Amino acid sequence: MQFFLYEIAARLFGLYLAIDCLRTLRAGYADRKIRSFYHSSTILDWMIDVWLPRPVYERDTSPVRYWMEMSGQAFVFVCCVVMVIFGWVSAST
């Protein structure tokens, strides 16, 4: 029973993240700018990210960083779709 609930929870969480990444990608393509989803180097910076603004990369002014962010979002989207399709496989010992 516990394994079944983990599978459902993992697939629902993966679906939520996939939809969120897809919305971010669509907005990034349409607006020609994307907000970074990870830019800090330490866990403390990540924890206080709520109060700090995340950088926005525009396609015209910083195209390399823009495409790096877009490809990172696309990779996370593909990983989430794989998790939704195949579920969370845990090795039982």
Secondary structure, 3 states (H helix, E strand, C coil): CHHHHHHHHHHHHHHHHHHHHHHHHHHHHHHCEEECCCCCCCHHHHHHHHCCCCCEEECCCCHHHHHHHHHHHHHHHHHHHHHHHHCCCCCCC
